[in-house]
Amino acid sequence: WLADVECAYAPVRTLSEAFFDPATAERGMLLRDAEGNEHVGVPIKFAREPAQPEFRLPEYGEHGGQILAGLGYAEAEIETLARDGVI
């Protein structure tokens, strides 16, 4: 029914399905990082703005403050939690 209303759609794949889908390799979406680990790249490609995947893993707790802010914690509460070593 999405085609009837001219809506773009596609299946949502698991990571395993994406790795083994022939279309992933055909589109050049399989990338290797410096350690040789294989990743599924960015599916959307622009001619003048190529995607720059970041393979760096976040540090432990790196985004804790942002997550807490998104959950509604006040900046002062987040600073206290950071100072006390909670995050």
N, C-alpha and C positions, 0 to 999 in steps of 0.2 A: 504493500500500500504506500510505502514511501516514494516509490517510483511514480506513482499516480499523481503525487503532489510535487514532483520534481525536486525531491530532497536527496542530497548526497548521503550515502550511507556505505558502511563496510563492516565486515565482521570484526569483532574484538577477539584478538588471539591471546593465548597464554604465551609466556616467554618461550617455552619449548616449541609451541606451534610456530612462532615467529622465526625462530632459529632454523627450523627445518622446512619452512615454506620456500619452495624454489623461487618465488617472486622476490623474497628478501635478498637473495644473492644476485638475482638478475638486476635489481635496482641499485646494486652496490651498497647495500645497507649493512653488511657485515664488516665490522671494523675491529682492529686489534690495537690494544694499548701497548705501552712500552714494555710491559711484563709478558706480553703475548696472549693476554686474556681476550677472548672474542666477545664483542658486544653488538647488539642490534642498534644501528644508527637511527638518525632522525628520518621519519618517513616523508616529511614535507621538504621539497627541494626548490629553492629559488635560484635563478641563474646568477643574479648579482649579489646575492646575500647567502652564501653557502653556510650551512649549519656548522657550528664549532662545538662538537660534543666535548664535555668535560668528564674525563675518566677518574678524576681525583675523588676518593671517598671522603665524606665529611669526617671531621674529627669527632671523637666521642663527646657528646653534649654540645656540639657546635651550634646547633639550631634550637637549643632548649629555650632560650629567651624569646625567640620568635614564636615558637609554638605556644608558650605560656601567654604571650601577648595576644595571640590569636584566640586563645581561650578566655580572654577577658581579664587577665591578671594586670594589675597596675604596674607601671614602670618601677615604682619604689619597692613593691613586693618582689619583682624579678631581681632587682639589684640586691636586695637582702638575701634572697635564695642563692644568688651567685657568690656573694661575699661569704656566706656560711658554708659554701662548698656543696650545696644541694644540687646545683646545676653547674 
